[in-house]
Amino acid sequence: MEEKTNVLRMFDKHKLPYTARCYDPEETRGEEVARLVGLNPASVFKTLVTVGASRANYVFVIPVCRELDLKKAAKAVGEKSVQMIKARELLPLTGYVHGGCSPVGMKKFFKTTVDRSAEAFPEIAFSAGKRGLQVQTSLASLARLIPFTLADLTE
């Protein structure tokens, strides 16, 4: 593996167990990424950044094979509504590019909600902060790095 991302450095700093999984970054569709890293697509998660009616930003972490239900997402964070941020806003807001966004290590922490389906797996995988690199870890380890809540978020 090439250089460590901030995400992996945070896991190392806190001495938390993880597995880094590399794949061809040209393959950006979630289910294809899951296949390339040899994992069940239901255990591979994508990180979505939204903006609420209040103008606050929120992060939702959901399975790559599912779609975010905006009504459920808004309810989970106590907003009237939420919508996806524009792609061009992602890098300046989070420090991450589309396809490499991680719930760990954003420029600023935003209230984060993980889809409840993650509880079904001993470990989940999500972006390690750049295209072509996933980090696989337990929810307990993730909770040591960032605060998050669990909710039903998908359609």
N, C-alpha and C positions, 0 to 999 in steps of 0.2 A: 504494500500500500504506500502511496506517496505521502505527502505531508499531512500532519494532523490538523483537523479543523478545530475551531474554538469549542464546538460541541464535545469532541472527543477529549480535548484538554480539560474541560470541566468534569467529565467523568473520571479522568485520571486524577485530577486535583482532589476530588472527594473520595478517591479510592473505591469507586462504584464499578461493579462488573458490567461488561457490555461485550458485544461482538460487533466488529465493523464488517460490513459486507459491501464490496465494490461491484459495480456493474457498468456497462457501456452507457455513458451519459446521453448518448443519442436516443436511447430508449426511455422516453419520459412518461409513457402511459403507466399508471400505477399497477395494473394487473400484470403488465409485461415486466415491470421491475420486480414484482414479487416472484415471478417465474424465474427470472435471471438470477436472483439471489437464493432461490430454492426454498421459498417460504409460502405458506398458505396465504393467499391474497387477503383473507379476512383478518390476518394478524399483522398486515403491513398497512401503516397509516399515513395519511397525508395531512399537512398542516395548512389550514386555510385562515386567512386574515380578513376580518370584516369590520364594518363601521356601523354603529348603532344609530338610532334616531337622535340620541343625545350627542352624537359626534365622537363618542368614545370608541376605541378600537378593541376588538376581541379576537382571540385565537381559538379555533376549533380544530381538534385532532380527530379525524374520522377514518374508517377503513377506505383503502384506495378503490375498493370495488363498490362503494356506495356514494350517494350524493347527500350533501348537507341539506336538511330541511330547515329553511330560513325561519319558519314560524317556531319550530322546536328550539332552534338556536337562540332566537330572541327571548323566548320564555326562560331558557336556561340561565340567561344573564340579566333578566329583569328589564329588558328593553321592549318598546312597542314594536320595533322592527330592526332587523339587521340586513345589510347587503354586503356582497363581496366588494373589497376595495378594488380599484382599477389596477391592472397589472403594472403600470408605470409607477404607481405609488409604493409598491412592495419593497423595492431596494432602499429608497430613502427612509422609509418608515422602520424597516426591520433589519436592514443590512444583508438581507438574503435575496437571491434571484429566484424567479419562478422555477419550480422544479427542484429547488435546493433549500426550501424554507423549513426550518426546524423550530419546534416550540422552545428549544433550549438555546440560550445565547443570543436572543434578539438584542438590538441596540437598547431597547427599553422593554421592560416586562409589561405585557398586557394580560388582563384576566383570561385565563386559559381553561377550556372545558374539553375533556376527552370523552369520546363516545363510550357509553357503558359497555359496549360489546368487548372492549379491551380486557375486561375482567375475566373473560372466558379463556384467556391465554396466559401461560406462565411468563411469556415475554412477548412484547410487540416490537415492531421495527418502524422507524420513521427516519426522515432525512437527517443526516449528520452534518448538515449545513452547507452542502454543495451537491450539485448534480453528480450522480455516479457513486454516491456513498450513502449507505444506510447504517444506522446504529440500531442494534437489537438489545433490549434490556427489559427488566421487569417494571411494572408500574410503581413498585415500592422504591426502586432506584430512581426513577423519574421524579417521584415525589420528594426525594432528597435534594433535587436540583431546582425544581420549580413547584410552586403551589398550583394545584388544579382541582377542579371538581369533575365529577362524572355525571353524565346525563344522556338521555336518549336523544340523539341529534340527527339521525338519518331518516330518509324517506322510506 
